Amino acid sequence: MDFSPSPRAAELTAAVREFIATEIAPVEPEIHADIARRRLAGEDSWAVDPRVVELQRRAREQGLWNLFLPAGHEGPYAERYGTRGGTGLSNLDYAPVAEETGRSFLAPLVLNCNAPDTGNMEVLLKYGSQEQKDRWLDPLLDGRIRSAFLMTEPDVASSDASTMAATARIEGDEVVLDGRKWWSTGVGHPDCEIGIFMGVTDPDAHRHQRHSMVLVPMDAPGVTVERMLTAQGIHDEPLGHGEVRLEGVRVPVGNIIAGPGRAAEIAQGRLGPGRVHHCMRLIGLAEMALDLACSRASSRVAFGKPIVNLGGNRERLAEARIAIDQTRLLVLHAAWKLDTEGAAPVEVSAIKVAAPRMAQQVVDMAIQLHGGGGMSDDFPLAGAYATARSLRLADGPDEVHLGVVARAMLAPYRDAARAAAGTTEAGR
């Protein structure tokens, strides 16, 4: 296996790195500070910042737009909406691009490569009707609107989708949506116009065929964003995570994606590449934290020595370097397998456990080396910690993914034990 990026991917990665360094990084701290100031002053901290709009314009002008578009979906969408070269990228080629965007909280939004929009756009690309693509995919790719994914629920264990309480009942030529969702990322953005809602359509069907995914306009009667949630005290503007109530929301039956009962199938198609994207961004996040840690430890002096020479800090930094590089290789392997085999459930589950844990540990170490400053908004580390910790729950908690890995690992032993038991029984 070869994890080397293609020449085009290497070029795009370098271009993204340069754009973040020269265009985003100089203004990002000020943008975040202004958001915090508006929040403290009781002003609208969710408003669209004109500086972000201008950054998006520049990114698109340079062809650094919708880089997440997968191979196989090149052509009109890639050409029409700004991807440099007009073709999609494989998972392996997109991985280093995603890593670079992970170094900045704003970069994914600026490049139109942020979750949940990327996953929602991939769903529409792969499963949407032409009418759905024309109505919602085009403006999403164009950056005119944003979207949300309405799956997780506050009253059930959402790691088990079969417990989902929200419903999507078909009544004639309409679908009626009822339920309460939370951690619906993106609903705080003023331009969030469409959500993908997951609900039970047929409770008596097979557990993997009970649910449907339905496109619901966020301004539809009966849709209410009840509150915006904080993740460890972080509001995460301008996208945010909200709690949404749907009461008797009626939309055309044509808003069902791919047909009733196909939500589980769609979710698996959506989450595989999306988890790779998350994990590569986490590697970029960890690299950013390690950069800050090395700089701080080398420049700060305590007890007559640079902090890097105190208390085993050199070893901690070296272990962080090793952990990041190990995780990167694991993620690249999962991306390669997705590209070559079309599915990699065990490998994707493995990286979904490894990457957030690694990032959380590296960021925590960086906070420790920064002392009190690491806990403040003067550095991006508190937000980075909240991001890494949140992703140990988002897209499936660690325990679910460990279960997937363990099941695959133990399957040969289970089969051997069953075979041995059968042989013993036959010999009696």
N, C-alpha and C positions, 0 to 999 in steps of 0.2 A: 504494500500500500504506500502511496505517495501523498503526503499532506502539503506538498508545495502548491502555493496558489498559482493560478494561471497568470500569464503576463497581464491580461486585462484586470484581473483581481488585484494583482500587486500594484498596478497603476492606480486603480480606484482607492485602494487602501492608503497609499501615499497621498493621494489628493484629499481624502477625507481627513487624514492626520494634519495636513497643512491647513485645511480650511478651519478645523477646530482650533488649531494653535493661533492662527492669524485673525480669524473673524469672530469666533465664538468666545474663546477664552478671555480676550480683553474686556468684553462687556458682560459676561455671565455673572460675575460676583455682584456687579451693580444692579443687574436685573433682579437677582434674588433678594438683594437688600431692599430694593424698591417694593417688591411684593410683600416682604415682611413689614416694611414701614406702613404700607397701606392697610395691612391687616390690623396692626396695632392701633392705627388711627381710626379704625372703624370704616374705612373706605373699601371699595370693591377690589379685593386682591385677586379676583379671577378674571379681570378684564384682559382682553388681548393686548399684549405689549407691542407697540409699533416697531420696536427694535427686533423682536422675534419675526415679525412679518417681513421686515427688510432682510434679515438673515435668510429667511426662506426664499426670498426672491433671488438673492445672490447664489444660494446653493443650487437652485433650479437653473439659474443662468449658466452655472458651471457643469451642469449635468449630474450633480450629486443629489439626486432626487429619486425616491422610490427604488433605492438600490436593493431592497429586500425582494423585489419581484423575482419569483423563482424561474429557473430554466424551464423552458417549455411554454412559458407565457410571454415570450418576446413577441415582437410584431407591433400591432397598433397601439396597445396600451403602453408598452415600454417606449415606443417612438413618440407617442403623443404626449406623454407626461414626463419627459425629461431625463430618463435614464441614459447616462453616457454610453454610447455604443448601440443603444436600441435593443439590447437583449437582456434576458434575465440571468441571474447568477445561480450556480449550484449552491447547495448548503455549505460545501467545503470552501467555495470561493467567497461566499458572503461572510463566513465566520470571522476573518480578520477585520473586515469592514465593521461588523457589529462590535468587535472588541474595541476598536478605536472610538466608536460612539459611546461606549460605556464609560469612558473617561470624563464625560460631561453629562450633566443632568439634562441640558437643553438640546444636545446634538441630535438625539433621535427625533425629537419634534421638528427641529429645524430642517432635517433631511427627509421628513415625512416617512420615517422608519420607526415610529413609536408604537408600543403596545397601548391599547388593544387594536389600534387601527390596522396594523400589519396583518394580524390574524384574521380580522374581519374581512379585509380586502382579499386575503387568500381564500377564505371561504366563498366569497362571491365569485372569485375567479374560477374556482374549481367546481362549485356546486350551484351557483346562481343561474337563474334564467336570464335570457337576454334583457327582458324587461327590468329585472332587478339590477342587472349590471348598468343599464342605461340610467336608471333612476338614482342609484346609490353608489355604485362602484366608480363611475366617472368622476363625480365631485369629490369622492374620497381621494382618488389618485391625484386629482388636481389640487388638493389641499383646501378646497372651498368649505368643506365641512369636516367634522370629526365624528367619532362613533364610540359606542360603549358595548360591553359584553355583559349580559345580564344572566348569570348562571348561579353564583353562590347565594345561599339563603341563610338568614340569621337563626331560623328556628329548627333547622335539621343539620345533621353532620354532612356537609356538602362534599366531603371526600368520597362519599358513597352516593352516586347520582340516583340510585334507585330509591333513596329516601326523599327525593325532591317533592315538595308540596305544591309548588306553583303549577297551574294548569293552562293548557292551550286547547280549548274545546272547539271542535269544528261544528258550526251551526249554519247549515246551508252554504252560502257562498262567503261566509265570514269565519274568522277565528276569534274566539273570545279569550282574552288573557287575564288571569287573576293570579296574584301572588305578591310576595315581598322579596326583593333581592337586595344584597348589599355587597360591598367591595366591588362595586361596578365602576371600574376605572374609566375615566374620561368624561363622566357626566358633569363634572364641574366646569368644563370648558364652554364658553359662550357659544361656540360653533358646533357643539355636539347635537346633531339632528337625528341620528338614527341609532337604535340599539338592536342587538341580536339577542332575543329572549329565548330561553330554554324552559319548556314546561311539559307536563304530562298530557298527552293526547289520548292514549288508550292504556288505562291502568291494568288491564287484563292481558296485555300483550307480553311477549318475552321481555325480560328486563332490559335488553338492549334495543328494543323496538317500541318502547312506551312513549318516548319523548320526541318532540319536534323543536326545530329552531325556526323562529319567526322574526321577521323584520318588523320592528315597531318604531314609528316616528316618535321622538321624545316629546313632541308637542301634541300627541294624540290625546283626546279626552280620556281621563282616567289614569294618566301617567303622572305621578307626583314624585319629585326628588325631595324626600323628607329631610335629609340632612347630609352634610359632607362629613366624612370620617377622617380622623387623624391616625397615622401610623406611628406609634411611639411619639406622639406629639407633633409629627410633621404633617402639614396639610397637603403638601405635594401639588401646589399650584404650578401651572395653570390647568392641569388635567384633573387631578384629585380622584377620590374614591367615594362614591355615594351610596346611600340607602334609598332604594326606589320602591314605591308602592304602585301596583297596577290593579285597578278595580274595574272590572267589566270593560276592558279596553277591546274595542272591535276594530279589526283590520281585515282587508280582503284575504280570502284563502290563498290567493296568489302570492301573499307575503311569506308563506311557508317555504323554507329553503329546501330544495330537492325533493319535497314531498313529505307527508306525515310519517312519523316514526323513524326518521333517519338521523336524529340528533346525535346518537352515540357514535355512529359512523363518521359524521362530520367532525365531531369533537376530536376524535383520534387523528383525523387528517389535519385538523387545525393545530393541535397541541404539539405534535412531533417537531416540526420545524420551529414553532414558536418557542419551545423549550430550549432548543439549540441557540436561538437568538438571545434569550434571557441569559443563558449560561455564558455565552461569549461576551455579552455586555458586562456581566459580573466579573469576568477576568479583566476587562478594561477598568472597571471600578477598583478592583484590587490593585492593579498596576498604579492607578492614580494615588491610592492610599500609600502604597509602598514608596513611591516617589516622594510624597510629602514626609513620610517617616524618615527616609534616608536624609533628606534635607534638614529636617528639624534636629535629628540626632547628631548630625555633623556640625551644626552651627551653634547649638545651645551648649552652654558650659555649666556644670554643677560639680561642686567639690573639687574644683580645679581641673576638671577634665571634660572633654566633649562627652555628651550623654551617650554617644555610640560606644564609648569605651567603659561604660559602667554597667554593672549588673547583668552581664550576659546579653547585652543588646545586639552585639554583632551576630551572635548565634541566632537570635530571634529574627533579625533581618534576613540572614541566610536561609533560615527555615521557611520564611515567607516566600523568598525567591523560588525555592525548590517546590513549594506547594502550588504556587501559581503555574509554574512550568508543567508540573505533573497534570494539573487539572486541564490546562490548555490541550495537552496531548490527548487526554480522555475525551474532551469535547470534539476535537478534530476527528477522532476515530468515529464517534457517533455520527458526525456530519457526513463523513466518507461512507459509512454504512447506509445511511439514509439515501445517499445519492446512488449507491451501487445496487442496493437491494430493495429500495422503496419503503422499507420499514426497519426500525431498529428499536423496538420497545424496551428491551433490557438495557441497551446502551444508553438510550435517552433517559430512562429512569435512573441509571447510575450517575449520569452527569447532573441530573436535577437534584440529587442528594449532595454530590461532591462540590459543585460550584458555589452554591450559597453558603455552605459550611465554611469552605476555604475563604471566601470573601469576608464573611463575618469575622473570622479569626484574624485575618490580615488587618481589617479595618480596626478591630478592637486593639490590636497591637499598636497601630498608628495613633489611635486616640491616647493610649497610655504614654507614648513617647511625647505627645503634645501637652501632657498635663491638663490643667484646667481649660486651656484653649481648645483642646480637642472636643470638649463637650459643648462648645459654644457655636454660634453661627459664624464666627470669624474664619472658620475652616469648614470644608464640605464634609467632614468626617461623620458628624452626627446623622446627617441625611443619608450618607453612604451606609452607615450601620443599619438604619431603619430599612433601607432598600434591601440589603442582604438578608436581614432577619425576616422580612416580609416574604421573600421568595423561597423561604423554607416552608411556607404554607401555600403560596399562590401556585396555581397549576398542579395541585396535588401536594399534600404534605409529605415530609420525608418518609414517614412510616408506610404510606401507600407505595412509594417507589421502592423502598427497601423490600417490601413484600413481593413486588414484581421480580426483583433481582433474585431474591431467595427462592421463589417458586421455580424460576428457570434453572437455578443452580441445583436444586434438590430433585428436579424431575427425574433424572436418570437413576438416582438412588431409590426414589419411590417406585419407579417401574421395575427396577431389579428386585426390590423387596416383594412387590406383588407377584412377579414371576416366580420367585423362590417359594412364596406361599402357595401358589398354584401347583407347583411341582410337588411340594410336600403333601398337599391335599390329594393329588392324583395318585400318589404312592401308597395311600392308606387303603 
